[in-house]
Amino acid sequence: MHATRVIGRTTRFRWVVLALIFLEYLVVCADRANIGVALPFIRKEFHMSNTEAGALASIFLFAYLDKCGRLSVDTSQFHRHARRR
């Protein structure tokens, strides 16, 4: 079987997608880091117990894991399409 060559103009779309993925990771990591800094102030203002503060931090953790899981699935799609060429 001979490899077929894709003829056409390459675009910068892949770099735009990569930049958007990078920005999304940046926002998610900033949120994750900031919750640790803000949590003592949130606890004090809303009179939260350690259990309630832990539950709040867990919500952010699960949102972070959900976002990272979806991004890893999304990037695996690029590898599958790249192997076909």
Buried (B, 14 or more C-beta within 10 A) or exposed (E): EEEEEEEEEEEEEEEEEEEEBEEBEEEBEEEBEEBEEEBEEBBEEEEBEEEEBEEBBEEBEEBBEEBBEEBEEEEEEEEEEEEEE
